[in-house]
């Protein structure tokens, strides 16, 4: 258990110091109590503790969503390059394009995920153990699944673009074509656009591990700003003369309407398949919550059966007299 102790008097100081989280009253509390506490309630309102617990859970959940999103898209990008090398098809993107994706189009949505307002049922979840890692087992499964989905969708778009612009798929065959560099740039441009669009869709699906994407779709204003910035950067990368073709090796002005339509297949496929993956993730989350509840109930039952002598304070705790404990009538113990 993680225990918070509230108090305001001098006699509460030992308990405030020994608790996991000591909470002192900011208005009526003594300076000794404030010095021994980890947190001070400036308004002396216990409801502020509940709000603080909720805010802490929201921040922690935002960190998990940030990690899940950024890891899934990076897993996808690694798998895409690995597939191109193994299959003998031209590398899907250049190192400069990869750097542009990581710093310009992936970063804003991932930061916005860390600012998620949180789900309404977050306080109904079981308290997490202090030893629990940030990335849980079911989160790793979700990240790998979504990374594979993103990879498969973009690889299919890229192969289709190679067939359309080059007429061939394998690198040895494409290099024999006349002006193969420009044709290859066109195919890479289609894959690049499709990947950015798909990752933007993935950022929306990452707002919740188990809820459909359309629920509270625009509940995070920071996400709308991040996607807007990512889209502006995308069109600048593929449409601005010299910057797009000479620096990044992209030819958005030459792929035609067919190329843009092929690129649209990426986000559509990503949306459908990533939402389907949430069915598996939701089932794993429910199993994890049930297992966590069973462990915590087992611990509570064992503590209730323990002899009274075993429930005493550990030897390293500060010992208080019965008078001190009785005098601390206004102190409250809260399980966080």
PEJOSUL-V241500 format. One record per residue. N is the residue number from 1. RES is the residue in one small letter. SS is DSSP state (alpha for helix, beta for strand, coil for the rest). BURIAL is I if it has 9 or more other C-alpha atoms within 8 Angstrom, else O. Layout:
BEGIN
N:RES:SS:BURIAL + N:RES:SS:BURIAL
END
This chain:
BEGIN
1:x:coil:O + 2:x:coil:O + 3:x:beta:I + 4:x:beta:I + 5:x:beta:I + 6:x:beta:I + 7:x:beta:I + 8:x:coil:I + 9:x:coil:I + 10:x:alpha:O + 11:x:alpha:O + 12:x:alpha:I + 13:x:alpha:I + 14:x:alpha:I + 15:x:alpha:I + 16:x:alpha:I + 17:x:alpha:I + 18:x:alpha:I + 19:x:coil:I + 20:x:coil:O + 21:x:beta:I + 22:x:beta:I + 23:x:beta:I + 24:x:beta:I + 25:x:beta:I + 26:x:coil:I + 27:x:coil:O + 28:x:coil:O + 29:x:coil:I + 30:x:coil:I + 31:x:alpha:O + 32:x:alpha:I + 33:x:alpha:I + 34:x:alpha:I + 35:x:alpha:O + 36:x:alpha:I + 37:x:coil:I + 38:x:coil:O + 39:x:beta:I + 40:x:beta:I + 41:x:beta:I + 42:x:coil:O + 43:x:coil:O + 44:x:coil:I + 45:x:coil:O + 46:x:coil:O + 47:x:alpha:O + 48:x:alpha:O + 49:x:alpha:I + 50:x:alpha:O + 51:x:alpha:O + 52:x:alpha:O + 53:x:alpha:I + 54:x:alpha:I + 55:x:alpha:O + 56:x:alpha:O + 57:x:alpha:I + 58:x:alpha:I + 59:x:alpha:I + 60:x:alpha:O + 61:x:alpha:I + 62:x:alpha:I + 63:x:alpha:I + 64:x:alpha:I + 65:x:alpha:I + 66:x:alpha:I + 67:x:alpha:I + 68:x:alpha:I + 69:x:alpha:I + 70:x:alpha:I + 71:x:alpha:I + 72:x:alpha:I + 73:x:alpha:I + 74:x:alpha:I + 75:x:alpha:I + 76:x:alpha:I + 77:x:alpha:I + 78:x:alpha:O + 79:x:alpha:I + 80:x:alpha:I + 81:x:alpha:I + 82:x:alpha:O + 83:x:alpha:O + 84:x:alpha:I + 85:x:alpha:I + 86:x:alpha:O + 87:x:alpha:O + 88:x:coil:O + 89:x:beta:I + 90:x:coil:I + 91:x:coil:O + 92:x:coil:I + 93:x:coil:I + 94:x:coil:I + 95:x:alpha:O + 96:x:alpha:O + 97:x:alpha:I + 98:x:alpha:I + 99:x:alpha:O + 100:x:alpha:I + 101:x:alpha:I + 102:x:alpha:I + 103:x:alpha:O + 104:x:alpha:I + 105:x:alpha:I + 106:x:alpha:I + 107:x:alpha:I + 108:x:alpha:I + 109:x:alpha:I + 110:x:alpha:I + 111:x:alpha:I + 112:x:alpha:I + 113:x:alpha:I + 114:x:coil:I + 115:x:coil:I + 116:x:coil:I + 117:x:coil:O + 118:x:coil:O + 119:x:coil:O + 120:x:coil:O + 121:x:coil:O + 122:x:alpha:I + 123:x:alpha:O + 124:x:alpha:O + 125:x:coil:O + 126:x:coil:O + 127:x:coil:O + 128:x:coil:O + 129:x:coil:O + 130:x:coil:O + 131:x:coil:O + 132:x:coil:O + 133:x:coil:O + 134:x:coil:O + 135:x:coil:O + 136:x:coil:O + 137:x:alpha:O + 138:x:alpha:I + 139:x:alpha:I + 140:x:alpha:I + 141:x:alpha:I + 142:x:alpha:I + 143:x:alpha:I + 144:x:alpha:I + 145:x:alpha:I + 146:x:alpha:I + 147:x:alpha:I + 148:x:alpha:I + 149:x:alpha:I + 150:x:alpha:I + 151:x:alpha:I + 152:x:alpha:O + 153:x:alpha:I + 154:x:alpha:I + 155:x:alpha:I + 156:x:alpha:O + 157:x:alpha:I + 158:x:alpha:I + 159:x:alpha:I + 160:x:alpha:I + 161:x:alpha:I + 162:x:alpha:I + 163:x:alpha:I + 164:x:alpha:O + 165:x:alpha:I + 166:x:coil:I + 167:x:coil:O + 168:x:coil:O + 169:x:coil:I + 170:x:beta:I + 171:x:alpha:I + 172:x:alpha:O + 173:x:alpha:I + 174:x:alpha:I + 175:x:coil:O + 176:x:coil:O + 177:x:coil:O + 178:x:coil:O + 179:x:coil:O + 180:x:alpha:I + 181:x:alpha:O + 182:x:alpha:O + 183:x:alpha:I + 184:x:alpha:I + 185:x:alpha:I + 186:x:alpha:I + 187:x:alpha:I + 188:x:alpha:I + 189:x:alpha:I + 190:x:alpha:I + 191:x:alpha:I + 192:x:alpha:I + 193:x:alpha:I + 194:x:alpha:I + 195:x:alpha:I + 196:x:alpha:I + 197:x:alpha:I + 198:x:alpha:I + 199:x:alpha:I + 200:x:alpha:I + 201:x:alpha:I + 202:x:alpha:I + 203:x:alpha:I + 204:x:alpha:I + 205:x:alpha:I + 206:x:coil:I + 207:x:coil:I + 208:x:coil:I + 209:x:coil:I + 210:x:coil:O + 211:x:coil:O + 212:x:coil:I + 213:x:coil:I + 214:x:coil:O + 215:x:coil:O + 216:x:coil:O + 217:x:coil:O + 218:x:coil:O + 219:x:coil:O + 220:x:coil:I + 221:x:alpha:O + 222:x:alpha:O + 223:x:alpha:I + 224:x:alpha:I + 225:x:alpha:O + 226:x:alpha:I + 227:x:alpha:I + 228:x:alpha:O + 229:x:alpha:I + 230:x:alpha:I + 231:x:alpha:I + 232:x:alpha:O + 233:x:alpha:I + 234:x:alpha:I + 235:x:alpha:I + 236:x:alpha:I + 237:x:alpha:I + 238:x:alpha:I + 239:x:alpha:I + 240:x:coil:I + 241:x:coil:O + 242:x:coil:O + 243:x:alpha:I + 244:x:alpha:I + 245:x:alpha:I + 246:x:alpha:O + 247:x:alpha:O + 248:x:alpha:I + 249:x:coil:I + 250:x:coil:I + 251:x:coil:I + 252:x:coil:I + 253:x:coil:O + 254:x:coil:O + 255:x:coil:I + 256:x:alpha:O + 257:x:alpha:O + 258:x:alpha:O + 259:x:alpha:I + 260:x:alpha:I + 261:x:alpha:O + 262:x:alpha:I + 263:x:alpha:I + 264:x:alpha:I + 265:x:alpha:I + 266:x:alpha:I + 267:x:alpha:I + 268:x:alpha:I + 269:x:alpha:I + 270:x:alpha:I + 271:x:alpha:I + 272:x:alpha:O + 273:x:alpha:I + 274:x:alpha:I + 275:x:alpha:I + 276:x:alpha:O + 277:x:alpha:I + 278:x:alpha:I + 279:x:alpha:I + 280:x:alpha:O + 281:x:alpha:I + 282:x:alpha:I + 283:x:alpha:O + 284:x:alpha:I + 285:x:alpha:I + 286:x:alpha:O + 287:x:alpha:O + 288:x:alpha:O + 289:x:alpha:I + 290:x:alpha:O + 291:x:alpha:O + 292:x:alpha:I + 293:x:alpha:I + 294:x:alpha:O + 295:x:alpha:O + 296:x:alpha:O + 297:x:alpha:O + 298:x:alpha:O + 299:x:alpha:O + 300:x:alpha:O + 301:x:alpha:O + 302:x:alpha:O + 303:x:alpha:O + 304:x:alpha:O + 305:x:alpha:O + 306:x:coil:O + 307:x:coil:O + 308:x:alpha:O + 309:x:alpha:O + 310:x:alpha:O + 311:x:alpha:O + 312:x:coil:O + 313:x:coil:O + 314:x:coil:O + 315:x:coil:O + 316:x:coil:O + 317:x:coil:O + 318:x:coil:O + 319:x:coil:O + 320:x:coil:O + 321:x:coil:O + 322:x:alpha:O + 323:x:alpha:O + 324:x:alpha:I + 325:x:alpha:I + 326:x:alpha:O + 327:x:alpha:O + 328:x:coil:I + 329:x:coil:O + 330:x:coil:O + 331:x:coil:I + 332:x:beta:O + 333:x:beta:O + 334:x:beta:O + 335:x:beta:O + 336:x:coil:O
END
